[in-house]
Amino acid sequence: MEFRLLYEGPLHGQGAKAPHKWEIRRALHPQLQQLWRAPPLKDVADTLLAFPARAGQASVVMEKDGLRFAPLVTRTLDLYAEISVLLFRQQPRGTLITDGGDIDNRLKTLLDGLRIPRGANEGRQERPDVPDPAPFFCLLEDDSLVTKVTVESEQLLRPAQPDEVLAVISVHVKKTRLTPQNMAI
């Protein structure tokens, strides 16, 4: 299964705080929710999004401190992901490490924003202005399920803040083994 996600907004590098990663999750949630509404996920959503899991069935929904998350790429489904990021940013080509480039740390922040939090409240506002969705759709159960990452950097040719990016995230979901639960994915 292959698809693309878009993220537009700040992407902090070194020292990015957990609330920033939560903002990335919130920005990507609607796209992942829509992905679950379209085939092939639509065909298995009733089963895989059941909470609690139905008898004899797998569910991807995980509860952490009262919040429910629904990652697509999970160990339960024997899935992993290869990710390619096209990152449009203010800095010109060739400034990967200096002058606000910091691609490696920005990439780590983005990957952290693609996974479910390690604790339900990791970086979450005490009382969010907007209620958290249930379930909260994320790409990854854990960033260790990413086996390949590529990054291409381009200059963003419009006015923006220094840390603002447009990221086109191409995702290729693969199976470690074929099972009845992941056959449709």
C-alpha angles and dihedrals in degrees: 000000000000131000142145132240126197126215121185121178142057117342111187122202127200114018096017108171124230094249088062090056089051089054089054090051090050091050093051097041096085092052093050091045089054090049089058089053094058130067133302092028093040088065093058101028096099091058101035095044096047114122118227095026115254117249110283092004132107122236128192094203112112126187121215120177093333097314121109122218128188112199118184098208107059141152087235089066094039091240135144133178141228112204132198120188127199102196120196110194140159097258119088121248114284097036096102100141106020136051095035093315100118092149096171095056093042089051091051090051090051092048090050088052090053094058132070112264116267086235123021092246098042100140096343120140112253091240110012117213089225118045115247115255119246110248101023106213116223131168100230138037086206134353089239086078089071108095100174133028129180126180130196119186126208133173116259103230100204135071113282142142115279094254096041117114142174108219124191104198114197112197127195111189114203136181126239086202135354114256134168089253096055100034094102094048 
